[in-house]
Amino acid sequence: MPVEDDGEGLAVPGATPAGRGALRRLLQRYSVSAKHLGEPGPSDEELWQVAMAALRAPDHEKRIPWRFVVARGEGLARLADLFVDYGRRHGKEGRDLDFEREKAMQAPVVIAVIARIDPHDEIVPPHEQWMAVGGALANAVNALHFMGYGAKVVAGARARDPAIVAAHCREGEELVGWITAGSMAGPPKARGEIDAGAVLEKF
C-alpha cells in the first residue's frame, strides 16, 4: 500500500524542496519517440553534464564498463548512410531506403551506448558490469528529462548488425543501442500509471 502523501502528492516528508521537485520530475519521466523530437538538441555542455550524471550510477569497483558516442550534424549523416546500407543489404529499396535515412536523422542528437564487458574480471562478474551499463544509461536518460529534453532508448536489429557495430565499437566492445534526444515538438500523450505494488514486496 502507498504511504500517505504530504499533501503535494509525494510521501517524502523529510525531503528538501529541491529533492521533492527532483522526485516529482522523475515520476513524470516517459520515453519520447524520435519522430516527436526536434531542434534544439542538447548542447555539448549539457551532454557533458549527462555524462557526469551517468558516472554517478552504481558501479561496483568503478569499472565504468561503458562509453557514449555522440552523433549530430555530419555524424547523423554518417549514421544515416550506415542505416541505408543496412536496408540495402536486407533487400530494401526506394521509399524503404528513404525511411532508413529518416530514421537515423529524426532526432537532432543520437548517443550510442557502448559496453565493454570483461568476462575475466575476478571481482566484478559480467552481470554486475551490465548492471552498471544499464544504470549509466538510465541516469543519462533521466538527466536529459530533467533538462527538459525528450529522449528514448532504441536498439533492435540495427544495433546487432556487424557493419553498424564495427562503425561504433572497438575490439571487445558491444553496441547496446542509442539514446535519441531533442526538444519535444508538442505536449506528451497521457501515460497510464502502473501500480508499484506489482513490483514492491516485503521480505
N, C-alpha and C positions, 0 to 999 in steps of 0.2 A: 504494500500500500504506500502511496506517496506521503511524504511528510507534509504537515500543514505549512502552507507558504507564509511569507511575511507581509502579505497584503499587496505585493507587487508582482506576484506570480512566481516567486523564487523562494525555495525553502532553504535559504542560506543566511540566517540572522547574523552570523559572525563575519560575513564578508564585508569588505570595504566597498564604497560606492563604485570605485573603478573595477573591482573584482566582480561585483554584481552586474555591471554593464558588460564586461567581457563575457561572462557566463550567458547573459541574455543573448548576446550576438552569436555565441557558439551554438546555442539551442535553436537559432534561426538559420543555421547553415544548410545549404542544399546545393546540389550539382546543377550547373547551368550549361546546356549544350553549346558547342562552339558556334552553331548557326544563330545563336542569340547573343553572340559576343561581337564587339567592335572596338574601334579605336576610341580613346587611347588605351593601350595596354600598360601594364606595369613598367615603370622606368627601370633603368639599371640600378639606381639607388634603392628602389623598392624591392627589386629582385635580390639585392644583397641582403636586405632585411628578411626576405623569405628564406634565403639560405641560412641565415643566422637562426631563424626560428626552427628550421629543420634540424639544425645541430643541437637543439635543446631536447630532442626526442630521447626517450630511454634508449640506451646503447651500452650493453654490457662491455666493460673494459675499453669503452670509447674506440671501438674498431672502425667506426664510420665506414661501413661497407657499401657506400653509395656515392654517387655524384650526380649533378644536374648538368644538362647541356641545353642552353637556351637558343631557340631559333626565332628570329624576327627578320623582316625585310628579305635580304638575299638568302638568309638561312631558311626561311619559309619556302622560297623559290626552289632551293635545293631539295628540301623535303618533298615538295610537290613533284619534282622530277622523279624522285625515288618512288613515290606512290603511283605515278603514271607508268613507270617501268614495271612496277609490281602488277598493275592492272593488265598491261600488255602481255606479260608473261603468263597471266591467268586467262587469256583469251578475250579480254575486253577490248572494245574499240569504240570509236565515235564518241557519242554523248557519255558513255560509261567512263571513258578516259578523262573527259572533262570533269566528271564527278570526282574522280580520284584527285585531280589537281585542286578542285574547290575544297575537298575535304581537308587537305593539308593546309590550306590558306584561309580557312574561315575565321579563326581566332588570330588576333594580332601578335600574340606570343604563345609559343609552344615550348614546353620544358620537357625534355626527355629525361626519364628517371633511369639511371644506370646502376645495376647492382654488381658488386664484386664479392662473391661469397667464397670464403676459404674453407674447403671441406676438411682440411687437415689441422685446423685450429684446435689445440688441445684444451683450451679453456672455454671458448665460446663456440658451441655447436652451430651447425648451419641454420637450424630453425630459429635460434636466438638472433643470428645475423639477419635473417629475413624479417624478424620482428622489428629490428632497428630500421631496416629499409622502409617497412610499412609505417613506422612511427614518423620517420622523416617526411615521407610523402604526405601523411595526414597533417603534420604541422605546417607544411608548405601550403597545402590547400586551405587550411584554416587561416593562415596569415593573409593569404590573398582575400579571403572573405572579410576579415577584419579591416582590410584596406579599402573595401568597397567594390572589389572586382568579383566577377563571376568566374568560376573555374570548374573543371570536370576532369576526372582521370579516365583516359581511354587506352585501350590495348588491342586485343584481338589478333587476328591472323597476321596483320602487317607487322606487329611487334615481334613476331616469330619468323618473319621472312629473312633468310640468310643475307641477302643483299642489303636490306634495310638495317639489320643488326650490325653488319660489318661496317656500315657507314657511321654508326654511333659508338660502337664498342671497341675497346682494346682487348687484347688476349686475356681470357679468363673472366670476362665480364658478360653480363646478360642485360638485355633491354627489357625493362619491366613494362614500360608504356610511356605515355605522355600526359602532362598536365596542360590543358588548354586554358588560356586566361585572357581576359579583356573586360572592357566595360559592358555592362548589360544593356541591351537595346531597349528593354522595356521592363515593366514590373514583372516579377516572377509569378508563375502559376501557384495556386494554393497547393500545399503539400499535406497529405494526410499524416496524422500523428500515429506513432507506434507506441504501444503500451510498454513502458520499461519493465513492467512485471514479467514480461515474456523472457527477459534475459537476466533478471536480477533475482538471485536466490540467497537464502541463508545456509551456512554450512552447519 
